[in-house]
C-alpha cells in the first residue's frame, strides 16, 4: 500500500530534486561496474583485430588480444567477459562437430584468458550457429530445426567448454529441454560448480543483425529462427520459459534483446526473484553509437541512461558492448 501524501503545497516532490546531493540521496536504482558483462568477438590469427562495420568501435580480436581485453576488464573492475567466435567458414558443417572440438577457437580462448586473468569470469555461448553451415542455432534436416538431436550436440559443446575452464555457460539456442540435459551432464562429469546463465526468454528479434555480421552467420542463415526463438508479441510465454529453465537447473536467466523488452525483465524479476540479466544487443548498441557518431545525441549520456534503465527494470546485470567505456566513466563509483 502506498504511503499517504499530504496535498500540495505541503508535498512538493521537486524538493528532493533541488540539488545534486538530494537527488543522490533519493535515487532508487544504481549502476555499478559490477553489473557489467562485456561480450567480445574472437577470431583466429595473431596480434590483430578487424572492425565490425555494423558495430562502430567493436572489433573481432585474436586470442592474444582477447587476453589483453580480459586484463583491461579486470583492471576496470568488470567481473566477466562473454566470448563469441568468428569461425572459419571451412570449419562450418551441417553436423557442427567443430562446436565440441576441445581445441576450437572458443575453448582455446577460454584457456588462455583463465591462465592469464584467473580472477575474471569467462562466459561462453552455447549454440550451434557459429559452426553451422546453415547458420541456425540447431541441427537442420529437410529445412526443419531438430530439437532433441540438437540438445545432444549442445551437451557435448557445454562439456567441452566446462573442461576448458568456462565459469558460466550461456545456452542461447532456445531448444526445449537443453538446460536439464546440460545440468545432468555437468553434474555427472564433475562440473558441479559450472554456472548456467540461460537465455531463457530470447526473442526472434530484428535487433540481432550486426551480431550476425560479427560472427559471420548473416550470409549462412537460411530462413529465419521463428520456430525456436520467441514471438515478440508474447509476454506470458516468457514467464513459462523462465520457470521451466529454473526447474531444470539454470542458476541465472536472461532476457534478450534488452531495452525493447524491459517489461519482460520487470515481470521476470517480480515473478521469480532470481538473478536476472538482459543483453543490450548489437542492434541496440549500433543505434546508440551510430546516432552519437552523427552528433544526433550525447553518446555518453545516452549510453549511461540506457544501462541504468536495466537496473530500474529489475536486472542484476547487463551484457553490453559498452562495458569498458561505461566502466571507465563509472570509475568505481556507482551511477
C-alpha contacts under 8 A as a table, 3 or more apart, distances in Angstrom:
res1	aa1	res2	aa2	distance
5	X	11	X	6.74
6	X	10	X	5.81
6	X	11	X	5.43
7	X	10	X	5.86
7	X	11	X	5.74
8	X	11	X	4.95
8	X	12	X	6.31
9	X	12	X	5.92
12	X	15	X	5.78
13	X	16	X	6.19
13	X	17	X	7.56
14	X	17	X	5.08
14	X	18	X	6.34
15	X	18	X	5.35
16	X	19	X	7.49
16	X	22	X	5.37
16	X	23	X	5.95
16	X	26	X	6.86
17	X	20	X	7.35
17	X	22	X	6.12
17	X	23	X	5.06
18	X	22	X	6.67
18	X	23	X	7.26
19	X	22	X	5.30
19	X	23	X	6.16
20	X	23	X	5.06
20	X	24	X	6.03
21	X	24	X	5.14
21	X	25	X	6.28
22	X	25	X	5.06
22	X	26	X	6.26
23	X	26	X	5.23
23	X	27	X	6.08
24	X	27	X	5.29
27	X	30	X	7.42
28	X	312	X	7.96
29	X	308	X	7.55
29	X	311	X	6.23
29	X	312	X	5.77
30	X	308	X	6.70
30	X	311	X	6.82
30	X	334	X	6.03
30	X	335	X	5.41
31	X	35	X	6.71
31	X	307	X	7.29
31	X	308	X	5.56
31	X	311	X	6.69
31	X	334	X	5.35
31	X	335	X	5.06
32	X	35	X	5.51
32	X	36	X	7.61
32	X	327	X	7.80
32	X	330	X	6.95
32	X	332	X	7.21
32	X	333	X	6.76
32	X	334	X	4.40
32	X	335	X	6.40
33	X	36	X	5.70
33	X	76	X	7.74
33	X	77	X	6.12
33	X	78	X	5.69
33	X	79	X	7.94
33	X	326	X	7.67
33	X	327	X	5.30
33	X	330	X	6.79
33	X	332	X	6.49
33	X	333	X	7.99
33	X	334	X	7.27
34	X	77	X	6.76
34	X	78	X	5.86
34	X	79	X	6.01
34	X	317	X	7.79
35	X	78	X	7.84
35	X	316	X	6.46
35	X	317	X	4.26
35	X	318	X	6.15
36	X	78	X	6.02
36	X	79	X	7.00
36	X	80	X	7.33
36	X	317	X	5.77
36	X	318	X	5.25
36	X	319	X	6.07
36	X	320	X	6.93
36	X	323	X	5.89
37	X	78	X	6.73
37	X	79	X	6.71
37	X	80	X	4.99
37	X	81	X	5.51
37	X	82	X	6.84
37	X	317	X	7.32
37	X	318	X	6.04
37	X	319	X	4.58
37	X	320	X	6.33
37	X	323	X	6.65
38	X	78	X	7.61
38	X	80	X	6.45
38	X	81	X	4.71
38	X	82	X	5.98
38	X	319	X	5.86
38	X	320	X	5.65
38	X	321	X	5.84
38	X	322	X	7.54
38	X	323	X	5.32
38	X	324	X	7.38
39	X	81	X	5.69
39	X	82	X	4.42
39	X	83	X	6.00
39	X	84	X	7.31
39	X	319	X	6.51
39	X	320	X	6.46
39	X	321	X	5.94
40	X	59	X	7.99
40	X	60	X	7.34
40	X	61	X	7.97
40	X	66	X	7.78
40	X	81	X	7.02
40	X	82	X	6.12
40	X	83	X	5.37
40	X	84	X	6.22
40	X	321	X	7.56
41	X	59	X	6.84
41	X	60	X	4.70
41	X	61	X	6.24
41	X	83	X	6.07
41	X	84	X	4.83
41	X	85	X	5.73
41	X	86	X	6.78
41	X	214	X	7.15
41	X	215	X	7.26
42	X	60	X	5.13
42	X	61	X	4.78
42	X	62	X	5.57
42	X	63	X	6.46
42	X	66	X	6.94
42	X	83	X	6.92
42	X	84	X	6.14
42	X	85	X	4.92
42	X	86	X	5.94
42	X	105	X	7.67
42	X	106	X	7.67
42	X	109	X	7.95
43	X	60	X	6.01
43	X	61	X	5.64
43	X	62	X	4.95
43	X	63	X	7.00
43	X	85	X	6.08
43	X	86	X	5.13
43	X	87	X	6.88
43	X	105	X	7.12
44	X	61	X	7.99
44	X	62	X	5.47
44	X	63	X	7.08
44	X	86	X	7.92
44	X	87	X	7.99
44	X	105	X	6.92
45	X	48	X	6.99
45	X	62	X	5.49
45	X	63	X	7.63
46	X	62	X	5.74
46	X	63	X	7.35
46	X	64	X	6.75
47	X	61	X	7.94
47	X	62	X	6.09
47	X	63	X	7.90
47	X	64	X	6.04
47	X	65	X	5.98
48	X	61	X	6.15
48	X	62	X	5.83
48	X	65	X	6.96
49	X	59	X	5.92
49	X	60	X	5.45
49	X	61	X	4.39
49	X	62	X	6.38
49	X	65	X	7.63
50	X	59	X	5.24
50	X	60	X	5.36
50	X	61	X	6.74
51	X	55	X	7.91
51	X	56	X	7.41
51	X	57	X	7.18
51	X	58	X	5.93
51	X	59	X	4.01
51	X	60	X	6.26
52	X	55	X	5.32
52	X	56	X	6.63
52	X	57	X	7.76
52	X	58	X	5.80
52	X	59	X	5.24
52	X	60	X	6.88
52	X	213	X	7.35
52	X	214	X	5.80
53	X	56	X	6.05
54	X	210	X	5.38
54	X	213	X	7.41
54	X	286	X	6.83
55	X	58	X	5.60
55	X	210	X	6.36
55	X	282	X	7.02
55	X	285	X	7.28
55	X	286	X	5.32
55	X	289	X	7.84
56	X	286	X	7.05
56	X	289	X	6.83
56	X	290	X	7.38
58	X	321	X	7.58
60	X	86	X	7.50
60	X	214	X	7.24
61	X	64	X	7.96
61	X	65	X	5.67
61	X	66	X	6.01
62	X	65	X	5.28
62	X	66	X	6.15
63	X	66	X	4.78
63	X	67	X	6.24
63	X	108	X	7.87
63	X	109	X	5.59
63	X	112	X	7.42
64	X	67	X	5.16
64	X	68	X	6.58
64	X	112	X	7.97
65	X	68	X	4.99
65	X	69	X	6.21
66	X	69	X	4.83
66	X	70	X	6.18
66	X	109	X	7.53
66	X	113	X	7.41
67	X	70	X	4.99
67	X	71	X	6.29
67	X	109	X	7.95
67	X	112	X	6.78
67	X	113	X	5.17
67	X	116	X	6.94
67	X	117	X	7.68
68	X	71	X	4.99
68	X	72	X	6.16
69	X	72	X	4.98
69	X	73	X	6.09
70	X	73	X	4.97
70	X	74	X	6.13
70	X	81	X	7.14
70	X	113	X	6.71
70	X	117	X	6.72
70	X	120	X	7.28
71	X	74	X	5.15
71	X	75	X	6.20
71	X	116	X	7.93
71	X	117	X	6.31
72	X	75	X	5.12
72	X	76	X	6.27
73	X	76	X	5.10
73	X	77	X	6.22
73	X	78	X	5.06
73	X	79	X	7.44
73	X	80	X	7.83
73	X	81	X	7.93
73	X	324	X	6.65
74	X	77	X	5.02
74	X	78	X	5.62
74	X	79	X	6.74
74	X	117	X	7.65
74	X	119	X	7.69
74	X	120	X	6.30
75	X	78	X	7.63
76	X	324	X	7.26
76	X	327	X	6.12
76	X	328	X	6.71
76	X	331	X	7.57
76	X	332	X	7.82
77	X	327	X	7.43
77	X	332	X	7.43
78	X	120	X	7.93
78	X	323	X	7.54
78	X	324	X	7.66
78	X	327	X	7.09
79	X	120	X	5.62
79	X	121	X	6.17
80	X	120	X	5.55
80	X	121	X	4.47
80	X	122	X	5.73
80	X	123	X	6.91
81	X	120	X	7.47
81	X	121	X	6.44
81	X	122	X	5.21
81	X	123	X	5.91
82	X	122	X	6.01
82	X	123	X	4.42
82	X	124	X	5.46
82	X	125	X	7.38
83	X	106	X	6.91
83	X	122	X	7.48
83	X	123	X	6.37
83	X	124	X	5.24
83	X	125	X	6.68
84	X	106	X	7.22
84	X	124	X	7.07
84	X	125	X	6.40
84	X	215	X	7.05
85	X	105	X	6.55
85	X	106	X	6.01
85	X	130	X	6.72
85	X	215	X	6.16
86	X	130	X	6.84
86	X	214	X	7.03
86	X	215	X	4.43
86	X	216	X	6.09
87	X	91	X	6.88
87	X	92	X	7.38
87	X	105	X	7.43
87	X	130	X	6.08
87	X	131	X	6.66
87	X	215	X	7.11
87	X	216	X	7.32
88	X	91	X	5.53
88	X	92	X	7.09
89	X	92	X	5.28
89	X	133	X	7.77
90	X	93	X	7.98
91	X	98	X	6.57
91	X	131	X	6.85
92	X	96	X	6.33
92	X	98	X	7.27
92	X	130	X	7.55
92	X	131	X	4.61
92	X	132	X	5.14
92	X	133	X	4.94
93	X	96	X	5.16
93	X	97	X	7.36
93	X	131	X	6.59
93	X	132	X	5.35
93	X	133	X	4.82
93	X	134	X	7.90
94	X	132	X	5.55
94	X	133	X	5.45
94	X	134	X	6.60
94	X	139	X	6.83
94	X	140	X	7.18
95	X	132	X	7.18
95	X	139	X	6.85
96	X	99	X	5.74
96	X	128	X	6.54
96	X	131	X	5.12
96	X	132	X	5.22
96	X	133	X	7.79
96	X	139	X	7.70
97	X	100	X	6.03
97	X	101	X	6.75
97	X	131	X	7.62
98	X	101	X	4.97
98	X	104	X	6.47
98	X	131	X	6.23
99	X	104	X	7.22
99	X	128	X	6.56
99	X	130	X	7.95
99	X	131	X	5.96
99	X	157	X	5.65
100	X	104	X	7.51
100	X	153	X	7.92
100	X	156	X	5.75
100	X	157	X	4.22
100	X	158	X	7.66
100	X	159	X	7.92
100	X	160	X	5.65
100	X	161	X	7.82
101	X	104	X	5.23
101	X	157	X	7.83
101	X	160	X	7.12
102	X	107	X	6.15
102	X	108	X	7.87
102	X	160	X	5.66
102	X	161	X	7.65
102	X	164	X	7.33
103	X	106	X	7.94
103	X	107	X	5.82
103	X	108	X	5.72
104	X	107	X	5.48
104	X	108	X	6.20
105	X	108	X	5.31
105	X	109	X	6.18
106	X	109	X	5.07
106	X	110	X	6.18
106	X	124	X	7.83
106	X	161	X	7.90
107	X	110	X	5.03
107	X	111	X	6.35
107	X	160	X	7.45
107	X	161	X	5.95
107	X	164	X	5.58
108	X	111	X	5.30
108	X	112	X	6.23
108	X	164	X	7.53
109	X	112	X	5.08
109	X	113	X	6.05
110	X	113	X	5.35
110	X	114	X	6.06
110	X	122	X	6.80
110	X	161	X	7.86
110	X	164	X	6.21
110	X	165	X	6.34
110	X	166	X	6.24
111	X	114	X	5.29
111	X	115	X	6.01
111	X	164	X	5.72
111	X	165	X	6.30
112	X	115	X	5.22
112	X	116	X	6.29
113	X	116	X	5.23
113	X	117	X	5.65
113	X	118	X	7.15
113	X	122	X	7.87
114	X	117	X	5.22
114	X	118	X	4.44
114	X	119	X	7.66
114	X	120	X	7.40
114	X	122	X	7.55
114	X	165	X	7.09
115	X	118	X	5.86
117	X	120	X	5.95
118	X	121	X	7.62
121	X	166	X	7.65
121	X	167	X	5.68
121	X	168	X	7.27
122	X	166	X	5.45
122	X	167	X	5.36
122	X	168	X	6.27
123	X	166	X	6.12
123	X	167	X	6.01
123	X	168	X	4.42
123	X	169	X	5.67
123	X	170	X	6.64
124	X	161	X	7.52
124	X	166	X	6.81
124	X	168	X	6.43
124	X	169	X	5.18
124	X	170	X	5.56
125	X	169	X	6.50
125	X	170	X	4.86
125	X	171	X	6.04
125	X	172	X	6.53
126	X	154	X	6.60
126	X	157	X	6.88
126	X	158	X	6.49
126	X	169	X	6.68
126	X	170	X	5.54
126	X	171	X	4.34
126	X	172	X	5.87
126	X	173	X	6.90
127	X	130	X	7.53
127	X	137	X	5.18
127	X	138	X	7.09
127	X	154	X	6.69
127	X	171	X	6.26
127	X	172	X	5.71
127	X	173	X	4.91
128	X	131	X	5.49
128	X	132	X	5.82
128	X	136	X	6.71
128	X	137	X	4.53
128	X	138	X	5.64
128	X	139	X	7.57
128	X	154	X	7.48
128	X	173	X	7.49
129	X	132	X	4.99
129	X	133	X	7.95
129	X	134	X	7.69
129	X	135	X	4.94
129	X	136	X	4.75
129	X	137	X	4.34
129	X	138	X	7.02
129	X	217	X	6.90
130	X	135	X	7.06
130	X	215	X	6.54
130	X	216	X	7.41
130	X	217	X	6.54
131	X	135	X	7.69
132	X	135	X	5.15
132	X	136	X	6.30
132	X	137	X	7.53
132	X	138	X	7.92
132	X	139	X	7.65
133	X	136	X	8.00
133	X	220	X	6.06
133	X	221	X	7.92
134	X	140	X	7.43
134	X	220	X	5.49
134	X	221	X	5.41
134	X	222	X	5.90
135	X	217	X	5.39
135	X	218	X	7.34
135	X	219	X	7.86
135	X	220	X	4.76
135	X	221	X	3.95
135	X	222	X	6.59
136	X	139	X	7.17
136	X	140	X	7.64
136	X	145	X	7.79
136	X	221	X	6.21
136	X	222	X	7.60
136	X	225	X	7.26
137	X	173	X	5.27
138	X	145	X	5.77
138	X	146	X	6.41
138	X	147	X	7.19
138	X	150	X	5.28
138	X	173	X	6.94
138	X	175	X	7.82
139	X	145	X	5.66
139	X	146	X	5.54
139	X	147	X	7.82
139	X	149	X	7.11
139	X	150	X	5.49
140	X	143	X	5.95
140	X	144	X	5.39
140	X	145	X	4.50
140	X	146	X	5.84
141	X	144	X	5.23
141	X	145	X	6.53
141	X	146	X	6.92
145	X	227	X	7.87
146	X	149	X	5.93
146	X	150	X	5.97
147	X	150	X	5.20
147	X	151	X	6.25
147	X	175	X	5.72
147	X	176	X	6.72
148	X	151	X	5.03
148	X	152	X	6.47
148	X	175	X	7.97
148	X	176	X	7.90
149	X	152	X	5.28
149	X	153	X	6.51
150	X	153	X	5.03
150	X	154	X	6.10
150	X	175	X	7.53
151	X	154	X	4.97
151	X	155	X	6.20
151	X	175	X	6.85
151	X	176	X	7.97
151	X	177	X	7.29
151	X	178	X	5.34
151	X	181	X	7.33
152	X	155	X	5.23
152	X	156	X	6.66
152	X	181	X	7.91
153	X	156	X	5.25
153	X	157	X	6.36
154	X	157	X	4.87
154	X	158	X	6.01
154	X	178	X	7.49
154	X	182	X	7.71
155	X	158	X	5.06
155	X	159	X	6.18
155	X	178	X	7.67
155	X	181	X	6.74
155	X	182	X	5.25
155	X	185	X	6.96
156	X	159	X	5.25
156	X	160	X	6.29
157	X	160	X	5.21
157	X	161	X	6.35
158	X	161	X	5.16
158	X	162	X	6.14
158	X	169	X	7.01
158	X	182	X	6.89
159	X	162	X	5.03
159	X	163	X	6.05
159	X	185	X	7.47
159	X	186	X	6.65
159	X	189	X	7.97
160	X	163	X	5.09
160	X	164	X	6.26
161	X	164	X	5.01
161	X	165	X	6.52
161	X	166	X	5.67
161	X	169	X	7.81
162	X	165	X	5.17
162	X	166	X	5.02
162	X	167	X	7.29
162	X	169	X	7.83
162	X	191	X	7.02
162	X	194	X	6.85
163	X	166	X	7.39
166	X	169	X	6.88
166	X	194	X	7.43
167	X	194	X	5.62
167	X	195	X	6.22
168	X	194	X	6.14
168	X	195	X	4.68
168	X	196	X	5.59
168	X	197	X	6.51
169	X	194	X	7.37
169	X	195	X	6.16
169	X	196	X	4.86
169	X	197	X	6.05
169	X	198	X	7.77
170	X	196	X	6.07
170	X	197	X	5.02
170	X	198	X	5.47
170	X	199	X	6.58
171	X	174	X	7.52
171	X	178	X	7.95
171	X	179	X	7.66
171	X	196	X	7.57
171	X	197	X	7.12
171	X	198	X	5.34
171	X	199	X	5.90
172	X	198	X	6.83
172	X	199	X	4.93
172	X	200	X	7.72
172	X	202	X	7.50
173	X	199	X	7.76
173	X	228	X	7.86
174	X	178	X	7.95
174	X	199	X	7.29
174	X	200	X	7.07
174	X	202	X	7.15
174	X	228	X	5.78
174	X	229	X	6.04
175	X	178	X	6.02
175	X	228	X	6.49
177	X	180	X	5.72
177	X	181	X	6.44
177	X	248	X	7.84
178	X	181	X	5.14
178	X	182	X	6.03
179	X	182	X	5.18
179	X	183	X	6.01
179	X	198	X	7.56
179	X	245	X	6.09
179	X	248	X	5.71
179	X	249	X	6.43
179	X	250	X	6.51
180	X	183	X	5.17
180	X	184	X	6.13
180	X	245	X	7.57
180	X	248	X	4.37
180	X	249	X	6.11
181	X	184	X	5.31
181	X	185	X	6.22
182	X	185	X	5.12
182	X	186	X	6.02
183	X	186	X	5.14
183	X	187	X	6.17
183	X	248	X	7.41
183	X	249	X	6.05
183	X	250	X	7.86
184	X	187	X	5.23
184	X	188	X	6.20
185	X	188	X	5.13
185	X	189	X	6.11
186	X	189	X	5.16
186	X	190	X	6.27
186	X	191	X	4.88
186	X	192	X	6.21
186	X	194	X	7.44
187	X	190	X	5.35
187	X	191	X	5.54
187	X	192	X	4.96
188	X	191	X	7.52
191	X	194	X	5.50
195	X	250	X	7.68
195	X	251	X	6.24
196	X	249	X	7.78
196	X	250	X	5.22
196	X	251	X	5.43
196	X	252	X	6.43
197	X	250	X	6.28
197	X	251	X	6.07
197	X	252	X	4.54
197	X	253	X	5.34
197	X	254	X	6.85
198	X	245	X	7.22
198	X	250	X	6.10
198	X	251	X	7.79
198	X	252	X	6.26
198	X	253	X	4.82
198	X	254	X	5.93
199	X	202	X	5.84
199	X	253	X	6.09
199	X	254	X	4.75
199	X	255	X	6.41
199	X	256	X	7.08
200	X	238	X	7.54
200	X	241	X	5.90
200	X	242	X	5.49
200	X	245	X	6.62
200	X	253	X	5.84
200	X	254	X	5.72
200	X	255	X	6.62
201	X	230	X	7.04
201	X	238	X	5.26
201	X	239	X	7.99
201	X	241	X	6.48
201	X	242	X	6.77
201	X	254	X	6.39
201	X	255	X	4.91
201	X	256	X	6.34
202	X	229	X	5.88
202	X	230	X	5.97
202	X	254	X	7.73
202	X	255	X	5.91
202	X	256	X	4.75
202	X	257	X	6.96
203	X	229	X	5.14
203	X	230	X	4.17
203	X	231	X	6.06
203	X	232	X	5.87
203	X	256	X	6.25
203	X	257	X	6.91
204	X	225	X	6.28
204	X	226	X	5.67
204	X	229	X	4.80
204	X	230	X	5.31
204	X	231	X	6.08
204	X	232	X	6.62
205	X	208	X	6.38
205	X	232	X	7.04
205	X	257	X	7.32
206	X	209	X	6.50
206	X	283	X	7.95
207	X	210	X	7.80
207	X	257	X	7.27
207	X	281	X	6.84
207	X	282	X	6.69
207	X	283	X	4.43
207	X	284	X	6.75
208	X	211	X	5.42
208	X	212	X	6.49
208	X	281	X	6.58
208	X	282	X	5.87
208	X	283	X	5.76
209	X	212	X	5.32
209	X	213	X	6.55
209	X	218	X	7.44
209	X	282	X	7.20
209	X	283	X	6.55
210	X	213	X	4.97
210	X	214	X	6.26
210	X	282	X	5.52
210	X	283	X	6.14
210	X	286	X	7.63
211	X	214	X	4.89
211	X	215	X	6.40
211	X	281	X	7.71
211	X	282	X	5.38
211	X	283	X	7.71
212	X	215	X	5.34
212	X	216	X	5.85
212	X	217	X	4.88
212	X	218	X	4.95
213	X	216	X	5.09
213	X	217	X	6.28
213	X	218	X	5.50
214	X	217	X	7.81
216	X	219	X	7.07
216	X	220	X	7.68
217	X	220	X	5.22
217	X	221	X	6.09
218	X	221	X	5.66
221	X	224	X	7.31
224	X	227	X	8.00
225	X	228	X	5.93
225	X	229	X	5.89
226	X	229	X	5.26
226	X	230	X	6.78
226	X	231	X	7.12
227	X	230	X	7.99
230	X	234	X	7.39
230	X	238	X	7.96
231	X	234	X	5.64
234	X	237	X	5.99
234	X	238	X	7.17
235	X	238	X	5.40
235	X	239	X	7.20
235	X	264	X	6.59
236	X	239	X	5.37
236	X	240	X	6.68
237	X	240	X	5.05
237	X	241	X	6.29
238	X	241	X	5.12
238	X	242	X	6.18
238	X	264	X	7.34
239	X	242	X	5.03
239	X	243	X	6.09
239	X	267	X	7.72
239	X	268	X	6.41
239	X	271	X	7.94
240	X	243	X	5.19
240	X	244	X	6.15
241	X	244	X	5.09
241	X	245	X	6.21
242	X	245	X	5.29
242	X	246	X	6.18
242	X	253	X	6.90
242	X	268	X	7.51
243	X	246	X	5.21
243	X	247	X	6.18
243	X	272	X	7.96
244	X	247	X	5.17
244	X	248	X	6.26
245	X	248	X	5.00
245	X	249	X	6.36
245	X	250	X	5.53
245	X	253	X	8.00
246	X	249	X	5.26
246	X	250	X	4.79
246	X	251	X	6.92
246	X	252	X	7.86
246	X	253	X	7.93
247	X	250	X	7.34
250	X	253	X	6.94
251	X	275	X	7.52
252	X	274	X	6.70
252	X	275	X	5.04
252	X	276	X	6.09
252	X	277	X	7.55
253	X	274	X	7.67
253	X	275	X	6.55
253	X	276	X	5.22
253	X	277	X	6.15
254	X	276	X	5.84
254	X	277	X	4.56
254	X	278	X	5.23
254	X	279	X	7.25
255	X	258	X	6.48
255	X	261	X	7.41
255	X	264	X	7.19
255	X	265	X	6.37
255	X	276	X	7.80
255	X	277	X	6.33
255	X	278	X	4.78
255	X	279	X	6.63
256	X	261	X	7.39
256	X	278	X	5.84
256	X	279	X	5.26
256	X	280	X	7.48
256	X	281	X	7.37
257	X	260	X	6.58
257	X	261	X	6.40
257	X	278	X	6.91
257	X	279	X	5.55
257	X	280	X	6.03
257	X	281	X	5.67
258	X	261	X	5.38
258	X	262	X	6.24
258	X	278	X	5.20
258	X	279	X	5.12
258	X	280	X	4.78
258	X	281	X	6.74
258	X	310	X	7.69
259	X	262	X	5.34
259	X	280	X	6.78
259	X	284	X	7.63
259	X	306	X	7.59
259	X	310	X	7.39
261	X	264	X	5.32
261	X	265	X	6.66
262	X	265	X	4.94
262	X	266	X	6.32
262	X	310	X	6.98
262	X	313	X	5.92
263	X	266	X	5.24
263	X	267	X	6.28
263	X	313	X	7.23
264	X	267	X	5.05
264	X	268	X	6.05
265	X	268	X	5.22
265	X	269	X	6.23
265	X	276	X	7.33
265	X	277	X	7.76
265	X	278	X	7.28
265	X	310	X	7.99
265	X	313	X	5.98
265	X	314	X	6.32
265	X	315	X	6.55
266	X	269	X	5.25
266	X	270	X	6.04
266	X	313	X	4.91
266	X	314	X	5.34
266	X	315	X	7.65
267	X	270	X	5.19
267	X	271	X	5.86
268	X	271	X	5.19
268	X	272	X	5.97
268	X	273	X	7.43
268	X	276	X	7.41
269	X	272	X	5.53
269	X	273	X	4.84
269	X	274	X	6.45
269	X	275	X	7.81
269	X	276	X	6.39
269	X	314	X	5.76
269	X	315	X	7.24
270	X	273	X	5.86
270	X	314	X	7.84
273	X	276	X	7.95
275	X	315	X	7.58
275	X	316	X	6.00
276	X	314	X	7.41
276	X	315	X	5.13
276	X	316	X	5.44
276	X	317	X	7.04
277	X	315	X	5.21
277	X	316	X	5.76
277	X	317	X	5.03
277	X	318	X	5.62
277	X	319	X	7.53
278	X	310	X	7.37
278	X	315	X	6.70
278	X	317	X	6.83
278	X	318	X	5.13
278	X	319	X	6.33
279	X	318	X	5.76
279	X	319	X	4.61
279	X	320	X	6.36
280	X	284	X	6.13
280	X	285	X	6.85
280	X	318	X	6.84
280	X	319	X	5.93
280	X	320	X	5.16
280	X	321	X	7.67
281	X	284	X	5.42
281	X	285	X	6.31
281	X	319	X	7.90
281	X	320	X	7.00
282	X	285	X	5.03
282	X	286	X	5.95
282	X	321	X	7.77
283	X	286	X	5.02
283	X	287	X	6.14
284	X	287	X	5.34
284	X	288	X	6.46
285	X	288	X	5.37
285	X	289	X	6.01
285	X	320	X	7.86
285	X	321	X	6.93
285	X	322	X	7.64
286	X	289	X	5.12
286	X	290	X	5.61
287	X	290	X	5.16
287	X	291	X	6.02
288	X	291	X	5.31
288	X	292	X	6.08
288	X	299	X	6.76
288	X	302	X	7.32
288	X	303	X	7.11
289	X	292	X	5.04
289	X	293	X	6.00
289	X	299	X	6.69
290	X	293	X	5.11
290	X	294	X	6.29
291	X	294	X	5.15
291	X	295	X	6.36
291	X	296	X	5.25
291	X	297	X	5.98
291	X	299	X	7.56
292	X	295	X	5.06
292	X	296	X	5.78
292	X	297	X	5.10
292	X	298	X	6.01
292	X	299	X	4.58
293	X	296	X	7.66
293	X	299	X	7.73
294	X	297	X	7.94
295	X	298	X	7.21
297	X	302	X	7.26
298	X	301	X	5.50
298	X	302	X	6.10
299	X	302	X	5.27
299	X	303	X	5.94
300	X	303	X	5.11
300	X	304	X	6.25
301	X	304	X	5.34
301	X	305	X	6.08
302	X	305	X	5.01
302	X	306	X	5.90
303	X	306	X	5.22
303	X	307	X	6.37
303	X	322	X	7.45
303	X	326	X	7.64
304	X	307	X	5.16
304	X	308	X	6.15
304	X	326	X	6.82
305	X	308	X	5.12
305	X	309	X	6.24
306	X	309	X	5.31
306	X	310	X	7.10
307	X	310	X	5.55
307	X	311	X	7.22
307	X	318	X	7.46
308	X	311	X	5.27
308	X	312	X	6.49
308	X	335	X	7.88
309	X	312	X	4.94
309	X	313	X	6.20
310	X	313	X	5.03
310	X	314	X	6.56
310	X	315	X	5.50
310	X	317	X	7.76
310	X	318	X	7.20
311	X	314	X	5.20
311	X	315	X	4.92
311	X	316	X	6.60
311	X	317	X	7.37
312	X	315	X	7.30
315	X	318	X	7.22
319	X	323	X	7.78
320	X	323	X	5.52
321	X	324	X	7.75
322	X	325	X	5.42
322	X	326	X	5.82
323	X	326	X	5.17
323	X	327	X	5.88
324	X	327	X	5.01
324	X	328	X	6.10
325	X	328	X	5.19
325	X	329	X	6.41
326	X	329	X	5.14
326	X	330	X	6.10
327	X	330	X	5.00
327	X	331	X	6.10
327	X	332	X	7.35
328	X	331	X	5.18
330	X	333	X	5.34
330	X	334	X	6.25
330	X	335	X	6.64
